[in-house]
């Protein structure tokens, strides 16, 4: 399902003349891989940034340090900031981001399986703010299942936001 959805997202973006970037934490490159495995992805996919360490979320993606210190890295506002940072730093029209706890242990008061995904894109109309969609997930299973579920959900949120079936 993820491969088909990723291909549909890339096709829709190409038809619109728009581009995509990703920011990842717990998925460690799996979200980018979901897109680059699609033939012709280079026409749309600009790149991705894996910021696994908390301080890199600020340094590489511009997440405000006060946000990280007050809310921690697993937070809906952090997910949105990661996506916005990837969009800006990669020069893309759209970006998707993942942050969460894959396990085996809870992190910063967040349980294993708590994941936030975000999509940030251009304004729907002139004079409006950029589009921001964030979802909180509670994913079951082991580390691999949580990471895989986060990728599937992020691709799905991007497809939904773009109106791709």
Protein Blocks (a to p, Z undefined) as FASTA:
>chain_A
ZZmmmmmmmmmmmmnopacddddfklnommmmmmmmpghklmmmnbdcddfblklmmmmn
opafklmmmnojadfklmmmmmmmmmmmnopabdcdddddebjbdeehiaehiacddddd
ddfbghiacdddddddddeddfklmmmmmmmmmmmmmmmmnopZZ
